[in-house]
Amino acid sequence: MQEITSVTGLKNAIQLLESEQEINRKLLKEQFFITYESLKPISLLKSAINDISSSPYLVDNLSGTAIGLASGYLTKKLVVENCKTSKTAKEAIEKAGGSIK
């Protein structure tokens, strides 16, 4: 910063610092509001659901679970392709005459 040698220069420097302080106060207030909103329980829940639903492994996990549950009820031949299955699901599918490709 420059050396201030006059009253006018001092007043200008004070005004500049006050305007910077006001801008910083507004930015801090906005950031506080954003943080407050993001920490609300409903926001945390929405964020967690979005993270889970955008997970690339979710589809594999759900399909594997569905196949595992359905394998206990198999009565007809079933062909499963491009899916990860558990050992018990694989056995149940094959026991019912199905196959996994």
DAKARA-V696613 format. One line per field, one symbol per residue. ss: DSSP state (2 for helix, 1 for strand, 0 for the rest). phi: phi as a letter, one per 30 degrees, with the letter a starting at -180 (. if undefined). psi: psi as a letter, one per 30 degrees, with the letter a starting at -180 (. if undefined). A space follows every 10 residues. Layout:
ss->???
phi->???
psi->???
This chain:
ss->0000002222 2222222222 2222222222 2222222200 2222222222 2220022222 2222222222 2000000011 0000002222 2222200011 0
phi->.ddccbdddd dddddddddd dddddddddd ddddddddcd eddddddddd dddcdddddd dddddddddd ddcdbbdbcc bhbdbddddd ddddddjdbc c
psi->llkkfleeee eeeeeeeeee eeeeeeeeee eeeeeeefgk eeeeeeeeee eefgkffeee eeeeeeeeef ffgkflkkkk khkklleeee eeeeeggalk .
